[in-house]
């Protein structure tokens, strides 16, 4: 069969089947999310969970089943993390890199509809207006087809395609139709190559400083507690202690050293924030990104889809001849309505001009190489609309200066000209009739949103594939600081210093996808935390490189699939909500996390001390449950959800040294005093451990006040009830948690002394610790 006949008839069914079996068929990109089994495995099979399971088995062996309560926190933490990740995955999986619609293909000399995954090499596709190109190929027949490649190049101008022209996956047919010979499928297509590059780039999966710090603490602790727990257990046995008591003491020490509630606090707080943002039409792809955005100091904006709507608006026409405005309106209307073109320029003009009742004898569509379209209008003549420098090569200096002036003011300038003869590919001395000025349509929320980010000391950059003059003017219209500092990136080579370029300029025009990524990387090399907005295939490399990627739902599916956030209503002002949520999360978790580390510190210290002691470990696992629940867990969760939108300050370590460390030292000191003083009063193990619980609870409650500063009415409504609940549980429900009664002498007197002296002792220890740390910092 000759090539001509083959292209007219397409493949036979048997030929297509053979290609498919040989692997030459189309596929969607590799899934950018983990599978559900992978998610369950990554959340379940952790060292943290393994330790808890082993400890639970040890407690189970003793038969003291109520001491198994600690395992509930680990289970809840695993379930919450898994559910949130699966929920995010399911929403993201709906966002395939290409649409899932069927395509028309020539098979056995007839058009049939098939799935995009069933396209094979050498198929012939028929694509019409509105279709997205699913493969890379060559146009073999066209009916005035025009293509939007802005998702790939960043250039928003339509491109006319002709027979034998190449066409790339990810682009859209915006007018006309074309038969396309499939030349590349699956992993070989442009879209999939970029996606695979992104897939193998670790990028921005987790840049959370706070969560990374918490995870590092937990990793170090999990490494320490296993050998320490074994040594403590063996030591207890060697000192002649009962096996069951040794197990319970060891488990109490080891569970006390793991701040398991801190992991759950972080997970749940971020999950709640993600749900709140979902109600505000923001999809959070991964939870740590909420915190990361709050730390961002540089925001890189893609012009189209972020600052502008991607639509154009007719501004005005400038009459450059002696004809009437009515005549200009008729001729402009005649040319733009001569074809059913639906690119943004055509739509902007059609929205501004009515369709005249004129007969069109001939029409020549827009082509990228000539930059104009035209029509022969019966009884009026031949007219063209296009780029002035292409339509009017011999324009006057005065006209050229006017056009440059309009361009510098941010207008896209077209011209209407009358051809001196019937319309041909080569124009015949066209006469300028009018300049047509078009504006990019600014998003209504852009000015206020960008003003807010600027007021938060976030450096704003615009990175776009469009002309830098146009982009700079857009920047000025939305009041971006230093928008006049612009550069044409087409003049920049790969060997140039991107770090200096990224620091020096605010507006970057004619940027390639690779250059976008390099600019983001250069900003990161300058010690900036970078967020990037985008909506096209050309943005996904930079979105992945950024610390935080933000995509519009109206943009490319690939951009949505790779970003940390997807603005589901394409409303950029939603980012204000995300920033606020991030700040609330960081500020609150940083503040209350020190409560969890109190138990970690004193458990670690006690474990080391009691290795060398013949006494049993001063707690059993269940005895600390009311403290973990009512003094730490419940209030910390409530405080973590409270409003707190101040700028982020790294108070995590400061709160540890100012609150957690002094509190832990105070608790350990009291426990040692109680242990040795208890001998004087004849207290047994349960008496001593109950007093240990009391002092631990009181110190934790004081610490709750300290981390909650500044105190307000809402915080008091959290702090005071938690103290009352603990007191009721300790005094009246003690048997459930292995506490002795505090209503008999001499233990009642000792308990009262503990309560009255706790605050002044903690204050003294806190001052000493701060003084030592301050002196150490100076040295």
C-alpha positions in Angstrom: 0.0 0.0 0.0 1.4 3.4 -1.0 2.0 6.0 1.8 -0.7 8.2 0.3 -3.3 5.4 0.5 -2.1 4.3 3.9 -2.6 7.8 5.3 -6.1 8.0 3.8 -7.1 4.6 5.2 -5.1 4.3 8.4 -3.9 1.1 9.9 -5.7 -2.2 9.6 -7.0 -3.8 12.8 -4.4 -6.5 12.6 -1.6 -4.0 12.1 -2.7 -2.0 15.1 -3.0 -5.1 17.2 0.6 -6.1 16.2 2.0 -2.7 17.2 0.1 -2.9 20.5 1.5 -6.4 21.3 5.0 -5.2 20.5 4.6 -2.4 23.1 4.3 0.5 20.6 1.2 1.9 22.1 0.3 5.0 24.1 0.3 5.1 27.9 -0.3 7.7 30.5 2.6 9.0 32.5 3.7 7.0 35.5 1.4 7.8 38.4 2.9 10.6 40.5 1.2 9.3 43.7 1.9 6.2 45.7 -0.5 3.2 45.5 -2.8 2.6 48.4 -0.8 -0.5 49.5 2.4 1.6 49.4 0.7 4.3 51.5 -0.5 1.8 54.1 2.9 0.2 54.2 4.8 3.5 54.6 2.5 4.6 57.4 2.4 1.2 59.2 5.8 -0.3 58.9 7.8 2.2 60.8 10.4 1.8 63.5 8.2 3.9 65.8 5.3 1.4 65.4 7.6 -1.6 65.6 8.9 -0.5 69.0 5.3 0.1 70.2 4.2 -3.4 69.1 7.2 -5.0 70.9 6.4 -3.0 74.0 2.7 -4.0 73.8 3.7 -7.6 73.5 5.8 -7.3 76.7 2.9 -5.7 78.6 0.6 -8.4 77.3 2.9 -11.0 78.7 2.5 -9.6 82.2 -1.3 -9.9 82.0 -1.7 -6.2 83.2 -3.8 -5.3 80.2 -4.9 -1.8 81.3 -1.2 -0.8 80.8 -1.7 -1.3 77.1 -3.5 2.1 76.6 -0.3 3.6 75.2 -0.7 1.6 72.0 -4.0 3.5 71.2 -2.0 6.7 70.4 0.2 4.8 67.9 -2.8 3.2 66.2 -4.6 6.5 65.9 -1.5 8.2 64.5 -1.1 5.6 61.9 -4.8 5.6 60.9 -5.0 9.4 60.6 -1.8 9.7 58.5 -3.0 6.9 56.2 -6.5 8.2 55.7 -5.3 11.7 54.9 -2.7 10.5 52.4 -5.2 8.2 50.7 -7.7 11.0 50.5 -5.2 13.3 48.8 -4.1 10.5 46.4 -7.7 9.9 45.3 -8.2 13.5 44.5 -4.9 13.7 42.7 -5.5 10.6 40.6 -8.5 12.3 39.1 -6.1 14.7 37.6 -4.4 12.7 34.8 -1.7 14.4 32.8 -3.9 14.2 29.7 -7.7 14.1 29.4 -9.3 10.7 29.5 -11.6 11.4 26.6 -11.6 9.0 23.6 -9.9 10.0 20.3 -10.9 9.5 16.7 -8.6 7.3 14.6 -8.5 6.0 11.1 -8.7 2.2 11.2 -9.7 0.0 8.2 -10.5 3.0 6.1 -13.1 4.4 8.6 -13.1 6.6 11.6 -13.5 4.9 15.0 -13.3 6.1 18.6 -10.7 4.5 20.8 -9.1 5.1 24.2 -6.0 7.2 24.3 -4.1 4.2 25.7 -5.0 2.2 22.6 -3.3 4.6 20.2 -0.4 2.9 18.4 2.6 4.0 16.4 1.7 5.1 12.8 -2.0 5.5 13.7 -3.7 8.5 11.9 -5.7 10.6 14.4 -8.4 13.2 13.6 -8.3 16.0 16.1 -10.8 18.9 16.1 -11.4 22.1 17.9 -10.9 21.8 21.7 -9.0 18.5 21.6 -5.7 18.0 23.4 -3.0 16.3 21.5 -2.1 13.0 23.3 0.9 12.0 21.2 3.8 13.6 19.2 3.3 13.5 15.5 3.2 15.1 12.1 0.2 16.8 10.4 -0.7 14.9 7.2 -3.8 16.9 6.3 -5.2 20.1 7.8 -8.3 22.3 7.6 -6.9 25.6 8.8 -5.8 24.2 12.1 -4.5 26.5 14.8 -2.7 25.2 17.9 -2.2 26.6 21.4 1.2 25.5 22.7 1.3 27.8 25.7 1.1 24.8 28.0 4.5 23.8 26.6 6.3 27.0 25.6 4.6 29.6 27.8 3.9 31.7 24.7 0.2 32.5 24.6 -0.1 33.2 20.8 -1.9 30.7 18.6 0.2 28.9 16.0 -1.1 27.9 12.5 0.0 24.5 11.5 0.4 23.2 7.9 0.9 19.8 6.3 4.1 18.1 7.4 4.4 20.4 10.5 5.3 18.7 13.8 2.7 18.7 16.6 3.5 18.1 20.3 1.6 16.3 23.1 0.1 18.6 25.6 -0.9 21.3 23.0 -4.5 22.1 22.2 -6.4 22.5 18.9 -8.1 25.9 19.2 -9.5 26.1 15.6 -9.8 23.9 12.6 -9.0 20.2 12.4 -6.1 18.0 11.3 -5.2 14.4 10.5 -2.0 13.6 12.5 0.4 10.7 11.9 1.5 9.2 15.2 5.3 9.3 15.4 5.9 9.0 19.2 3.8 7.2 21.9 4.1 6.4 25.6 7.3 7.3 27.3 8.8 8.8 24.1 6.3 11.7 24.0 7.3 15.2 25.1 4.9 15.3 28.0 5.9 11.9 29.4 9.6 12.7 29.0 9.2 15.8 31.2 7.0 13.9 33.6 9.6 11.2 34.0 12.3 13.8 34.6 10.1 15.2 37.4 9.4 11.7 38.8 13.1 11.0 39.3 13.6 14.4 41.0 13.0 14.3 44.7 12.1 17.9 44.6 9.7 19.4 47.2 8.2 16.3 48.8 9.0 17.4 52.4 10.8 20.6 53.2 9.1 21.1 56.6 11.7 22.4 59.0 9.5 21.8 62.0 8.4 18.3 61.0 12.0 17.4 60.0 13.2 18.6 63.4 10.5 16.6 65.2 11.4 13.5 63.1 15.1 13.9 63.8 14.4 14.0 67.5 12.2 10.9 67.2 14.9 9.1 65.1 17.6 9.8 67.6 15.3 8.7 70.5 14.3 5.5 68.8 18.0 4.7 68.4 18.7 5.5 72.0 15.7 3.9 73.7 16.2 0.3 72.4 19.6 -0.3 74.0 18.7 1.9 77.0 15.5 -0.1 77.6 17.4 -3.4 77.3 20.0 -2.2 79.8 17.3 -0.9 82.2 15.4 -4.2 82.1 18.5 -6.3 82.7 19.6 -3.9 85.5 16.2 -4.3 87.2 16.5 -8.1 87.0 20.1 -8.1 88.3 18.9 -6.0 91.3 16.5 -8.7 92.2 13.3 -7.0 91.0 10.2 -9.0 89.8 10.1 -9.8 86.1 6.6 -8.3 85.6 7.5 -5.1 87.5 10.8 -4.9 85.5 8.8 -5.2 82.2 6.2 -2.6 83.2 8.9 -0.2 84.4 10.9 -0.6 81.2 7.8 -0.1 79.1 6.9 3.0 81.1 10.4 4.4 80.5 10.5 3.6 76.8 7.0 4.9 76.0 7.8 8.0 78.1 10.9 8.7 76.0 9.0 8.6 72.7 6.9 11.8 72.2 4.3 9.8 70.3 1.6 12.4 70.9 3.8 15.0 69.2 3.7 13.0 66.0 -0.1 12.7 66.2 -0.4 16.4 67.1 1.5 17.4 64.0 -0.4 15.0 61.8 -3.8 15.9 63.0 -3.2 19.6 63.0 -2.0 19.5 59.5 -4.9 17.2 58.5 -7.4 19.7 60.0 -5.7 22.5 58.1 -5.9 20.5 54.9 -9.7 19.9 55.4 -10.2 23.6 56.2 -8.3 24.6 53.0 -10.3 22.0 51.0 -13.5 23.8 52.1 -11.9 27.0 50.7 -11.2 25.2 47.4 -7.5 24.4 48.0 -6.3 20.9 47.5 -3.3 20.1 49.7 -1.1 17.4 47.9 1.1 16.8 50.9 0.6 18.0 54.5 4.1 19.4 55.2 3.7 21.9 52.4 1.3 23.9 54.5 4.1 24.7 56.9 6.6 25.1 54.0 4.5 27.9 52.4 4.5 29.8 55.7 8.3 29.9 55.6 8.5 31.1 51.9 10.3 34.3 51.4 10.3 34.4 47.5 7.2 33.8 45.4 7.8 33.2 41.7 4.7 33.9 39.6 3.8 32.6 36.2 2.0 35.5 34.4 -0.8 33.6 32.6 -3.3 31.9 34.8 -1.9 33.5 38.0 -1.7 37.2 37.6 -3.8 37.3 34.4 -6.8 35.1 33.6 -5.3 34.0 30.3 -8.0 36.0 28.5 -7.5 39.1 26.5 -9.6 42.2 26.5 -10.0 44.8 23.7 -8.8 48.2 25.1 -9.4 50.6 22.3 -8.7 51.4 18.6 -6.6 54.3 17.4 -7.7 55.7 14.1 -4.7 56.3 11.9 -6.5 57.4 8.7 -9.3 59.7 7.6 -12.0 56.9 7.5 -14.9 56.9 10.0 -15.0 54.9 13.2 -18.1 53.1 11.8 -16.1 52.0 8.8 -13.3 50.7 11.0 -15.8 48.7 13.2 -17.3 47.1 10.0 -14.0 46.1 8.5 -12.5 44.8 11.8 -15.7 42.8 12.3 -15.6 41.5 8.8 -12.0 40.1 9.2 -12.4 38.6 12.6 -15.8 36.9 11.9 -14.6 35.5 8.5 -13.3 32.4 10.4 -14.5 30.5 13.4 -11.1 30.9 15.1 -11.5 30.8 18.9 -8.0 31.9 20.1 -7.9 34.5 22.9 -7.1 37.4 20.5 -10.0 36.5 18.2 -12.4 36.1 21.2 -11.3 39.5 22.7 -12.1 41.2 19.4 -15.4 39.3 18.8 -16.5 40.4 22.3 -15.8 44.0 21.3 -17.1 44.1 17.7 -20.4 43.0 16.1 -20.6 40.8 13.1 -21.4 43.0 10.1 -23.7 42.0 7.3 -21.0 41.8 4.7 -20.1 39.1 2.3 -16.6 37.6 2.5 -15.2 36.4 -0.9 -11.9 35.0 0.4 -10.3 34.5 3.8 -6.6 33.8 4.7 -6.2 32.5 8.3 -3.6 33.6 10.8 -0.2 31.9 10.4 2.8 32.2 12.8 5.3 32.9 10.0 3.3 35.9 8.5 1.6 37.1 11.8 -1.6 38.2 10.1 -5.0 37.1 8.9 -7.1 38.8 6.2 -10.3 38.8 4.2 -11.6 40.1 0.8 -14.8 42.0 1.7 -17.3 42.4 -1.2 -17.7 46.1 -2.3 -15.1 47.3 0.3 -11.8 45.7 -0.6 -9.1 43.5 1.1 -8.2 44.0 4.7 -5.7 42.4 7.1 -5.3 42.3 10.9 -2.0 41.4 12.4 1.3 42.4 14.0 2.3 45.9 12.6 6.0 45.0 12.0 4.9 42.2 9.7 2.0 43.9 8.0 3.7 47.3 7.6 7.4 46.7 6.9 7.8 50.4 5.7 5.9 52.1 8.5 6.8 55.7 9.3 8.9 56.7 12.3 5.9 58.4 13.9 3.9 55.2 13.6 6.7 53.1 15.0 7.2 55.4 18.0 3.4 55.3 18.7 3.5 51.5 18.6 6.5 51.3 20.9 4.8 53.7 23.3 1.7 51.5 23.5 3.8 48.4 23.9 5.8 49.9 26.8 2.5 50.7 28.4 1.6 47.0 28.3 -0.7 46.8 25.3 -0.6 44.1 22.7 -0.7 46.1 19.5 -2.4 44.9 16.3 -3.1 46.9 13.2 -5.9 47.0 10.6 -4.6 47.7 7.1 -6.2 47.8 3.6 -4.5 45.9 0.9 -4.2 47.6 -2.5 -5.3 44.5 -4.5 -7.0 41.2 -4.0 -5.7 39.3 -1.0 -2.7 37.0 -1.6 0.0 35.5 0.7 2.2 38.5 -0.2 0.6 41.8 0.7 0.4 44.6 -1.8 1.5 47.9 -0.2 -1.1 47.8 2.6 -2.3 51.1 4.0 -2.6 51.5 7.8 -6.1 52.3 8.9 -6.1 51.7 12.7 -4.1 50.4 15.6 -5.9 47.9 17.8 -4.9 47.8 21.5 -5.5 44.7 23.5 -4.9 44.1 27.3 -4.2 41.0 29.3 -7.2 40.6 31.7 -5.9 40.9 35.2 -7.4 38.6 37.8 -9.7 40.7 40.0 -8.0 39.4 43.2 -4.4 39.7 41.9 -3.6 43.3 43.2 -4.8 42.8 46.7 -3.3 39.3 47.0 0.1 40.4 45.8 0.0 43.5 48.0 -0.6 41.2 51.0 2.4 39.0 50.1 4.6 42.0 49.6 3.5 43.4 53.0 4.6 40.0 54.5 8.2 40.7 53.2 7.8 38.0 50.5 9.9 38.8 47.5 7.9 38.6 44.2 9.3 37.5 40.9 7.5 37.0 37.5 8.8 34.2 35.3 7.0 34.0 31.9 7.4 32.8 28.4 6.0 36.1 27.1 7.7 39.2 25.9 9.5 40.8 28.9 8.1 44.3 28.1 4.6 42.9 28.3 5.3 41.0 31.4 7.0 44.0 33.1 4.0 46.1 32.4 1.7 43.5 33.9 3.9 43.6 36.9 3.5 47.3 37.2 -0.3 47.1 36.8 -0.4 44.8 39.8 2.1 46.9 41.8 4.9 44.4 42.0 7.9 46.2 43.5 10.9 46.7 41.0 8.8 45.4 38.0 10.9 47.6 35.8 13.9 45.3 36.4 13.4 42.9 33.6 15.5 40.6 31.4 14.9 38.8 28.1 16.0 35.2 29.0 16.4 34.4 25.3 19.6 36.4 25.5 20.9 34.3 28.4 23.1 31.2 27.7 23.4 28.1 29.9 26.8 29.2 31.0 25.6 32.5 32.4 25.5 33.0 36.2 21.9 32.3 37.1 22.4 33.0 40.7 23.3 36.6 39.9 20.6 36.9 37.3 17.9 35.6 39.7 19.0 38.0 42.4 19.3 41.1 40.1 16.0 41.0 38.2 12.3 40.9 39.1 10.7 40.1 35.7 12.0 37.3 33.5 10.6 37.1 29.9 10.9 34.5 27.1 11.9 31.9 29.7 12.2 28.2 28.6 11.0 25.4 30.9 14.6 24.5 31.7 15.5 28.1 32.5 12.5 28.3 34.8 13.9 25.4 36.8 17.4 27.0 36.8 16.0 30.3 38.1 14.2 28.6 41.0 17.3 26.6 41.8 19.4 29.8 41.7 17.1 31.5 44.2 17.4 28.5 46.5 21.1 28.6 46.1 20.8 32.2 47.4 19.3 30.8 50.6 15.7 31.6 49.7 12.7 29.4 50.4 10.8 29.5 47.0 7.2 29.0 46.0 6.3 28.7 42.3 3.0 29.2 40.7 2.2 27.7 37.3 -0.4 26.1 35.1 1.3 24.5 32.1 3.5 21.6 31.0 6.3 24.2 30.7 6.0 24.8 34.4 6.3 21.4 35.9 10.1 21.3 36.1 10.1 24.5 38.1 7.1 23.5 40.2 8.9 20.4 41.3 12.1 22.2 41.9 10.5 24.8 44.1 10.1 24.3 47.9 6.4 24.8 47.3 4.5 24.3 44.0 1.1 25.9 43.4 -1.1 25.1 40.4 -4.4 26.5 39.1 -7.1 23.9 38.5 -7.8 25.6 35.1 -4.3 24.8 34.0 -2.4 21.7 32.7 -3.2 18.4 34.4 0.5 17.7 34.7 1.1 20.9 36.6 -1.7 20.0 39.0 -0.4 16.5 39.5 3.1 17.7 40.5 2.2 20.6 42.7 1.9 20.8 46.5 -1.3 22.9 46.2 -4.0 23.0 43.6 -6.3 26.0 43.7 -9.5 24.2 42.7 -11.4 27.4 41.7 -8.2 28.9 40.2 -8.5 31.7 42.7 -5.0 33.0 43.6 -6.3 34.8 46.6 -6.8 31.4 48.2 -3.1 31.4 48.9 -3.6 34.0 51.7 -5.6 31.3 53.5 -2.8 28.8 53.0 -0.2 31.2 54.3 -2.4 31.8 57.4 -2.9 28.1 58.0 0.8 27.5 57.7 1.6 30.2 60.2 -1.0 28.9 62.6 0.4 25.4 62.4 4.0 26.4 62.9 3.4 28.9 65.6 1.1 26.7 67.6 3.0 23.4 67.2 6.3 25.1 68.0 4.7 26.5 71.1 3.0 23.4 72.5 5.5 20.7 71.3 7.7 21.4 74.3 5.0 19.9 76.5 5.6 16.5 74.9 9.4 16.8 75.3 9.1 17.3 79.0 8.1 13.6 79.4 10.8 12.6 76.9 13.5 14.4 78.8 12.6 13.3 82.3 12.0 9.7 81.1 15.4 9.6 79.4 17.1 11.0 82.6 15.2 8.6 84.9 16.0 5.6 82.7 19.7 6.4 82.9 19.6 7.0 86.7 17.5 3.9 87.5 20.0 1.6 85.7 22.2 2.2 88.7 19.5 2.0 91.3 18.0 -1.0 93.0 14.6 0.7 93.1 11.9 0.0 90.5 11.3 2.6 87.8 9.1 5.3 89.5 6.1 4.9 87.1 4.0 2.2 85.5 2.7 2.9 81.9 -0.9 3.5 82.8 0.0 6.0 85.6 1.1 8.7 83.1 -2.0 8.3 80.9 -4.0 11.1 82.7 -1.1 13.4 82.4 -0.5 12.6 78.7 -4.2 13.0 78.0 -5.4 15.9 80.1 -2.2 17.9 80.8 -0.5 17.5 77.5 -2.6 15.8 74.7 -6.0 17.5 75.0 -4.9 21.1 75.7 -2.1 20.9 73.1 -4.5 19.8 70.4 -7.0 22.6 71.3 -4.2 25.2 71.5 -2.8 24.0 68.2 -6.1 24.7 66.5 -6.4 28.2 67.9 -5.9 31.3 65.7 -2.3 32.4 65.5 -1.4 34.2 62.3 1.8 36.1 63.4 4.9 35.9 61.3 6.8 32.8 61.8 9.6 32.9 64.4 11.8 29.9 65.2 10.6 29.5 68.8 10.8 25.7 68.8 14.2 25.5 70.4 13.6 28.5 72.6 10.5 26.9 74.2 12.5 23.7 74.7 15.2 25.4 76.7 12.9 27.9 78.4 10.1 25.5 79.4 10.8 21.8 78.6 14.3 21.4 80.0 13.7 23.3 83.3 10.4 21.4 83.8 12.1 18.0 83.2 14.9 18.8 85.6 12.4 19.9 88.3 10.4 16.7 87.9 13.5 14.5 88.1 14.7 16.4 91.2 11.3 15.9 93.0 11.2 12.2 92.1 14.6 11.6 93.6 13.6 13.5 96.8 10.3 11.5 97.0 12.2 8.2 96.5 14.6 8.8 99.4 12.3 10.8 101.6 9.7 8.1 101.2 11.8 5.7 103.2 11.6 8.1 106.2 7.8 7.9 106.1 7.6 4.2 105.2 6.0 4.8 101.8 5.8 1.8 99.5 6.2 1.8 95.7 2.6 2.7 95.0 2.7 5.6 97.4 5.9 7.0 95.9 4.7 6.5 92.3 1.4 8.3 93.1 3.3 11.3 94.5 5.6 11.2 91.4 2.5 11.4 89.2 1.2 14.4 91.2 4.4 16.4 90.9 4.6 15.5 87.2 1.0 16.6 86.6 1.5 19.9 88.5 4.7 20.8 86.7 3.1 20.0 83.3 0.2 22.2 84.2 2.5 25.1 85.0 4.4 24.5 81.8 1.0 24.6 80.0 0.6 28.2 81.2 4.2 29.1 80.2 3.8 27.8 76.6 0.4 29.5 76.2 1.7 33.0 76.8 0.3 35.5 76.0 -2.7 34.2 78.0 -6.2 35.2 76.9 -9.7 34.3 77.8 -9.9 31.5 75.2 -6.7 29.9 76.4 -7.8 30.0 80.1 -11.0 28.2 79.0 -8.7 25.4 77.8 -6.0 25.4 80.6 -8.1 25.7 83.7 -10.6 22.8 82.9 -7.7 20.5 82.0 -6.2 21.1 85.4 -9.5 20.5 87.2 -10.1 17.3 85.2 -6.7 15.9 86.1 -7.3 16.8 89.8 -10.6 14.9 89.8 -9.1 11.9 88.1 -6.1 11.8 90.4 -8.1 12.3 93.6 -11.3 10.4 92.9 -10.6 7.9 90.1 -7.1 6.8 91.3 -7.8 3.1 91.5 -8.3 3.0 87.7 -4.8 4.3 87.2 -3.1 2.6 90.1 -2.9 5.7 92.4 -3.2 5.6 96.1 -5.6 7.9 98.1 -4.2 11.3 99.0 -6.7 11.9 101.9 -4.7 10.3 104.7 -1.7 11.5 106.6 1.3 11.7 106.2 0.9 11.4 102.4 -1.7 14.2 102.3 0.8 16.6 103.8 3.6 15.6 101.5 1.2 16.1 98.5 0.3 19.6 99.7 3.9 20.6 100.1 4.6 19.3 96.5 1.7 21.4 95.1 2.7 24.6 97.0 6.4 24.4 96.2 6.2 23.3 92.6 5.9 26.8 91.0 8.7 28.6 92.9 11.1 25.6 92.5 10.4 25.5 88.7 10.9 29.3 88.5 14.3 29.0 90.2 15.4 26.1 88.0 14.2 27.9 84.8 16.2 31.0 85.7 19.3 28.9 86.3 18.9 27.0 83.1 18.4 30.1 81.0 21.4 31.7 82.7 23.6 28.7 81.9 22.5 28.5 78.3 23.0 32.3 77.9 26.5 32.0 79.3 27.2 29.0 77.0 25.9 31.0 73.9 28.3 33.9 74.8 31.3 31.6 75.0 
